[in-house]
Amino acid sequence: MFSIFLGLTLLRVLKGQVSFDLNLIWWWLGGVIGFLFVFADRLVYAFKSHTGETFSLKLKLMMRSVLFVVVWVILTILTMTSVANTFSRGFMLGLGTHLVFDLGWDYFFSRKDINSWFWQIKNVTELEKNVFVWGAFVFYSLTVWFL
């Protein structure tokens, strides 16, 4: 995450699109909080709803699902087109960075775990999974330029 944000910061500085001011700090802070926000579902599960129980392999966490990625896409489009607040833009970019990294890891390195992203949807073909994953990668690639 830090390398992506550092690279984007340097690229934007070289292009003259950003300067080192308070907005840049808010953008970075939003990115870090957005990246860490994906862990919130684990904290609620561990400390609130199942305090004495270890994590179950059968547990389907809400933020690691296709439907949450779709919600992220919708909110990201709204953020790109309607929100000028640098913290909010950084938050959405950080959240997307974490989701895409997790999705990519499960798709390329832990192939059997990619099915857990589709737990809310029945009868998903391999082609549909591939189209969704690559679509998420392309959408994320476009968002790094606009957020």
N, C-alpha and C positions, 0 to 999 in steps of 0.2 A: 504494500500500500504506500509506504513512504517513498519508494523508488518511483512509483507512478506519479504521485503528487509532486515530487521533486522535479521529475522530468517535465511535467506539465508546467510547473512554475518557471523553470528555466526556458522552456520553449516560448512561453508567453512573454517573458521578460525580453528575450531576443527579438520577438516580433513587435515589442513596444505596447503590448496589450495590457500589461499589469506592472505596477510599481510596488516597491516594498513599503506598504502602509498598513493601516489597521484592517482594511478589507481583506488583504492577503492572510492576515492572522485569523480572521473569522472564517475564511474559506478553508484553511488548514484545520482549524478546530472543528468545524462542521464535518470535514472529511474523516477525522479521527473518531468523532462520536458516531457518525454514520457507520463506519466500519465496525465499531464495537457494539453497535445496536443489535446486530444479528445475534449476539450472545445473550440478549435479554430473555429470550424464551427459555434458555437453559437455566438462567437464574431464577425465573418464576417457578419453573418445574422443581428445581432442587430445593429452594428455600421457602416456597410458599405452599405449593400444592402437594408435594410428596417429600416432606422433610426427612423421613426416616428411610427412604427407599433409594437404592442406587439407580443410575440411569438404565432404563430398559432399552434393549435393542429394538423392541417392537414399537417404541414410542415414536410417533410421527410428529416432529417439531414443525410448528406453523411457518416459520420463516425459511425453511428449506423445502419449499414446495413450488410447483409450477404456478399455482394460483397467486402466491406471494410475489413471484417474479412478475407476473402480469400486473399486479397492483403497483409494484415498483415502476414498471414501464409507464403506466398511466400517470403516476405522480411525477415521474421524471419529465415527461412531456409537458405537463402543466408547469413544472418548475422552470424548464428551459424557456417556455414561451411567456410566462406571466410573473415570475418572481425575480426581483433584482437583488434580493438579500444574499450576500455572499456566504453566510453561514448555511442557509437552506440549500444553496447550490452545492456547497461542499458536502453537506450531510447526504444528499441524494447520490453524489458521486462516490462517497465512501461506502454507503450502503450497497450500491451497485458493484463496487470493486469487490467487496466481500462475497456477495452472492455469486458473481461471475467466477471468482477464484474457486469457491466451493463447488460450483457446478462444473467447472473445467476439471478440477481434481477428480470428481466422481466420474466424469465422462471419459477422461483419458487414462487415469491411473487406477481407479477403483471401479471398474466397469459395472460390477454388480450393484453398487450403491446408486447408480443413476436411476434405477427403478424407484427408489425411495422418494425421489422428487415428484413422482407422478402418483402418489398414494391416494390422492383425492379424486383421481380420474380412473375409470375402469376401461380396460381394453385399449391400451395405447400401443400402436405398432412401433417397431424399431425405426421406420422411416419418419414417423411423427416425432419421436424422441430426437432423432438427428436434426430434423428441421427446427425444432424448438431450441435445442442447444446452440446450433449455429446461428439461428436468428437472434438469440440472446447475446452471443458474442459480437455480432455485427451491430446490434443496437447499442451495446455498451461502448464499442469502438467509436460510434458516432457521438455518444454523450460526452466523451472526454474532450471533444472540441467545443462543445456548447456549454458545459457546466464549469 
